[in-house]
Amino acid sequence: MSQNSRDVFPEPGGELGGGPDDWGRLLERHRARLRKLIALRLDPRLQGRVDPSDVIQEAYLDAARRLPEYARDPEPMPFYLWLRFLVGQRILEQHRFHLGAQGRDAGREVSLYRGPMPEATSAAIAAQLLGRQTSPSQAAIRAERKVRLQEALNRMDPMDREVLVLRHYEQLTNGEAALVLGLDKSAASKRYARALIRLKDFLAAMPGGLQEP
């Protein structure tokens, strides 16, 4: 076994070592983060039609099938980013199956680490930012803020918007975000700080203010 294979498959007790129960626990550890990824990147028209749990399950089956391929890679990506990539491919598959040509128009793709990923829409980012619990008396205010927030997000540089999503909502580390975007860590950190400042400046200028993301 090569040195790289030993790094990917440590002895039992390591992240990828052990039997089926260990493998299942490892996958379960990442489920919540992957559900957030799906909430951000699944086309809104498919909400209620596509079950995020099914998307994750299909990706986990892909992971089990492709594990030897992952092990043979001389420079394997971090395990979570690999799972994230597989989930992204499954989301794209759902877009193309359900939406066809319409999916290409509304569900834009970004070229990220080793393959395309559906772009997080401004509507999805705004929903995450504003939350979903709103009293009837606040509904009109929230709707207005959401529209204005989406407009601000749409004016942002796509890379700045993407690094904001990766760091702030997907909660990737700076190193993980840098790998995904093909940037060095310093550039990724600067882009995130710049995007966050711009977004916070906009939020502070909104009538009535807005709770920070």
Rosetta blueprint (number, residue, H / E / L):
1 M L
2 S L
3 Q H
4 N H
5 S H
6 R H
7 D H
8 V H
9 F L
10 P L
11 E L
12 P L
13 G L
14 G L
15 E L
16 L L
17 G L
18 G L
19 G L
20 P H
21 D H
22 D H
23 W H
24 G H
25 R H
26 L H
27 L H
28 E H
29 R H
30 H L
31 R H
32 A H
33 R H
34 L H
35 R H
36 K H
37 L H
38 I H
39 A H
40 L H
41 R H
42 L L
43 D L
44 P H
45 R H
46 L H
47 Q E
48 G L
49 R L
50 V E
51 D L
52 P H
53 S H
54 D H
55 V H
56 I H
57 Q H
58 E H
59 A H
60 Y H
61 L H
62 D H
63 A H
64 A H
65 R H
66 R H
67 L H
68 P H
69 E H
70 Y H
71 A H
72 R H
73 D L
74 P L
75 E L
76 P L
77 M L
78 P L
79 F H
80 Y H
81 L H
82 W H
83 L H
84 R H
85 F H
86 L H
87 V H
88 G H
89 Q H
90 R H
91 I H
92 L H
93 E H
94 Q H
95 H H
96 R H
97 F H
98 H H
99 L H
100 G L
101 A H
102 Q H
103 G H
104 R H
105 D H
106 A H
107 G L
108 R L
109 E E
110 V E
111 S E
112 L E
113 Y L
114 R L
115 G E
116 P E
117 M E
118 P E
119 E L
120 A L
121 T L
122 S H
123 A H
124 A H
125 I H
126 A H
127 A H
128 Q H
129 L H
130 L H
131 G L
132 R L
133 Q L
134 T L
135 S L
136 P H
137 S H
138 Q H
139 A H
140 A H
141 I H
142 R H
143 A H
144 E H
145 R H
146 K H
147 V H
148 R H
149 L H
150 Q H
151 E H
152 A H
153 L H
154 N H
155 R H
156 M L
157 D L
158 P H
159 M H
160 D H
161 R H
162 E H
163 V H
164 L H
165 V H
166 L H
167 R H
168 H H
169 Y H
170 E L
171 Q L
172 L L
173 T L
174 N H
175 G H
176 E H
177 A H
178 A H
179 L H
180 V H
181 L H
182 G L
183 L L
184 D L
185 K H
186 S H
187 A H
188 A H
189 S H
190 K H
191 R H
192 Y H
193 A H
194 R H
195 A H
196 L H
197 I H
198 R H
199 L H
200 K H
201 D H
202 F H
203 L H
204 A H
205 A H
206 M L
207 P L
208 G L
209 G L
210 L L
211 Q L
212 E L
213 P L
